[in-house]
């Protein structure tokens, strides 16, 4: 009987941890910022007048079911286009071009993620005590540019430059796995914070479409594997196949798409838990933990099958059914599947949903109903 390859198993465990932590952090980053009570004072200066709005963000557009249908098509066009370019023109120049692109984008991405991490570390109350620095450029009465940053955020900018500079100035054939992972983790974190789907229906459509997309491009052709292994850019997580982190045996890799796509579904589950609790600071997270556990289980299954058969696997073949099934199982067990399926994440957190007892409850305010085309407000009992 062959001895256990602990080096390879440690590599799988490392990727599992990185992917799960990335989704956990990104999902919490997607939660809306609690709104503060507006002050009635009217004698504030220009800089002070928006102090209470520092963290207010415009409600970003959500991915709808119509957008979800297009993801596999757009992904296929982009993937095959990249493959064709590498086949006919070589991979060197496109790696050079993309390295510059991701290096520049990586500065902003690492900076934003580092600021979020520091804000979490020092807690909200202490964060608010740091000086707030604002640059305002006006042309007459019109505001051209307004940037407001806390002092620690400004101090983090030089540190945010380091990964991108090291990545783009590396003269080795393979970029440093550590630098690649730092940039990739920041990209996935920010993608999960910003890329939001509007409902579980949209999430199921998205995961189902990309389920078939992944199967075809991995099993049906060599396109996915060729692109993933040829592009030396931070769009994948790497972990050395060695307990001592030596690189002689190479690396196991996981594409960011296998983190971000299921991660948006997990993040939606967390926002649903948040909405069920009416946006309270501490709340129960049954749907979030169920979908996160399903993601972890699906990724373990992917790696186990890959290890046994010695062949690359389309991760979404296992991740998509696992995440979708977890939603249905928890919803059915709790008697809330209908509520979950009808819920729309409009970014305002005004919709009444199940209270966790398995029964609906009546909203005490106006419930905003969104069907993608029209909005109406009415009193409604949610069953």
Residue, then its C-alpha position, 0 to 999 in steps of 0.5 A: x500500500x502506497x504511503x500517504x502523500x502528506x505534502x500533497x494533502x497539506x497543499x489541498x488543506x492550504x487551498x481549502x483554508x484560503x478559499x473558505x477564509x476569503x468567502x467568509x471575509x468577503x461575505x461579511x464585507x457585503x453586508x450593508x453599513x448600518x445607517x446612523x440617525x441624521x443630526x438636526x443641526x444645520x450649522x455644519x461646514x461643508x466638510x462636516x455636513x457629510x460626516x454622518x454619510x461617510x460610510x453611506x454607499x449608493x446601492x450598487x446594481x444587483x445581478x438579476x436573473x437576466x444577467x445570470x443567464x449571460x454569464x456562461x456565454x460571456x465567460x465562454x467568449x472570454x475564455x476561448x478568446x484568451x485561448x485563441x490569442x495564446x495559440x496564435x500569438x504566444x503567451x509571453x506578451x499577453x502575460x506581460x500586458x496582464x501583469x501590468x494591468x493586474x499590478x495597477x488594479x492590485x494596488x487599489x484592491x490590496x489597499x481597500x482590503x487592507x483598510x477593511x482588515x484594519x477597520x475590523x481589527x480596531x473595531x468600529x468605535x475606535x475607527x471612528x475616532x481616527x482623523x478624517x481627511x477630505x480632498x474636495x475639488x469644486x468648479x463653481x458650485x459643481x463638485x468635481x471630486x470628493x475623497x474622504x479617508x481616515x488617517x490609517x487608510x492613508x498610511x496603508x497606501x505605501x504598503x499596498x504598493x509592495x505586492x504589485x511592485x514585487x509581482x511586476x518586477x519579478x524576473x523569475x519564470x514563475x511569479x512568487x506564489x505568496x505575492x500571487x496569493x496576496x493579490x488574488x485574495x484581495x481581488x476575491x475579497x473585493x469582488x465578493x463585497x461588490x458583486x451582489x446577486x439580487x435573489x436566490x433564484x438568480x443565484x441558482x440560475x447563475x450556479x446552474x449555468x456555470x455548472x455546465x460551462x465548467x464541465x464543458x470547458x474542462x472535460x470537453x476541451x483543453x481550453x480551461x486547463x491551458x489558459x489556467x496553467x499558461x497565464x501567470x497572473x493573480x487570478x488563481x490561488x496557489x499552494x506548494x505541494x510541500x509541507x516545507x513550502x518548497x516549490x520543486x513539486x509545483x503547486x495546486x491551484x484554484x481559480x478565483x472563479x471557483x471562489x467568487x461565483x459560489x461565494x456570491x451565493x454564500x454572501x447572499x445567504x448571509x445578507x438574507x440572515x441579516x435581513x431576517x434579523x432586521x439588520x441587528x448587530x448580532x444575528x443568527x446565521x443558519x443559511x450562511x453557515x449551511x451554504x459555507x459548509x456546503x462550499x467547503x464540502x464541495x471543494x473537499x469532494x473536488x480535491x478528493x476526486x482529483x486526487x483519486x483520478x489524477x485529473x483536473x476537475x471542474x470545481x463547479x461540478x461539485x460546488x454548484x449542486x452543494x450550494x443550491x442543495x444546502x439552501x433548499x435543505x435548510x429552507x425546507x427544514x425551517x419551513x421558510x423555503x417560500x420566503x427565501x425564494x421570494x426575497x429580493x435583496x434590494x440593498x435597503x433591507x426593508x422586506x419582511x421575512x421569516x423570523x426563524x420560527x418556521x412561520x411568517x410574520x407580518x410586516x409593520x411597515x411598507x414592504x417594497x416589492x420588486x419584480x425587476x420592472x416595477x416597484x410598488x409598496x403595500x402591506x403584506x403578510x409573508x407566509 
